[in-house]
Amino acid sequence: MKPPLILLHGAIGAASQFNFFSNLLSESFTIYTFDFEGHGQRAFNNRPFRIQHFAENLSEFIEEYHLQPANLLGYSMGGYVALHLAAKRPEYIHRIYTLATKFDWNIETALKESAQLNPEKLKEKVPQFADTLQQRHLHGWEQNLEHTAEMMIHLGINPALDKTILNKVEAKCIIAVGDSDKMVSQSETENFVSYISDAQFKVLHNTQHPLEKLNADLLKSELEGFFIT
């Protein structure tokens, strides 16, 4: 029987981004995906974007599909959400593999990252990407970007993960970052790994930050080695 694995998308992302990867992973796992509120095909929930709210989405999904304790692959923000739920509700989580998750949020970082989420600038400078976001988010890509930018500022002031919170994570974890990731540094990733009692730090070779550019075969091998034991 194939072990279940939930794939968690990143900020301004959606479950649909995993389509190409899910087919490959389905050789070894029973794959589950879903959209966080305000992303992909899922409506906004009349509240701001918060890691805590996305963790609620995740716990509800785990309950709905009877996956407790769950195995999670969290890409970028998805990894942040996975670890937050693992700290708050350890009984929900079995193992976590994060890739390209940014941990070191401060106001300077938040201002820099949020400035890249201006819908008007995106339409002007990278119209193809703006079109992609419009197709990705059924309930409004511009609103998604605005909510995400506000969330980043909030994280810069009130990080949802810190040493105290990560110390509560009981799940076995691998925290990975690509060697060519221009958004997430190896040093910040390794530093935060030290706060988790049962976590291993990994650097994936020839791996950039964008999900669409990941080395799918390499990550598949990584996941099989970690979750199928």
Summary of the structure (lengths in Angstrom):
residues: 229
radius of gyration: 16.5
end to end distance: 12.9
largest distance: 49.3
contacts: 772
relative contact order: 0.17
helix: 49%
strand: 15%
